[in-house]
Amino acid sequence: RTPFCRGADGRAVLRSSVREFLASEAMWALGVPTTRALSLILSHTDSTRRPWYSARATQITVDDPRLAMVPVEQRAQVVAQLRARGAGRDPDVMIEEPCAITTRVAPSFLRVGHLDLFARRLQGLSGAREEERKLREEEHRKMVEHALLREYPDVSPEGALSERAAGLLAEAGERFG
């Protein structure tokens, strides 16, 4: 969780959503395997307040505490470089920005983290009721079987689930390696 997170609602400020859309399409055009941006939808109801820079935002100075680790004789040079780049200012106003959602598409949205999530849910059940443990085991089994069917159908199709899961792990290691 970061200060920029709004609770995983998928919304970002419009300028960030446009940047995400353009970057993902540029990556795809360059041949980088990535998800594709399908649409960018502006929210007409949600907005968020963000820190921003006005024309009067204070510039960094040589006595700024953030430069304490920089040798005194080099601080003026650092400040000059930051000012030349337009950097070194702190946001001094709050602005209201519209939110947007970038919709992405991919051949599959199955991620390693999905399997990890269900495995972790099993690990935390040491004192749980039997029904709860069985339910979590069944959910994990279904996720592993789905991953095998969807992504690795040729991994030991006739083998036991534990054998197939080990094959999935080995194949995924090769694919990601």
PyMOL commands that set and color helices and strands:
alter all, ss='L'
color gray80, all
select helices_A, chain A and resi 14-29+65-67+72-84+112-123+130-151+161-176
alter helices_A, ss='H'
color red, helices_A
select strands_A, chain A and resi 11-13+36-52+93-105
alter strands_A, ss='S'
color yellow, strands_A
deselect
rebuild
show_as cartoon
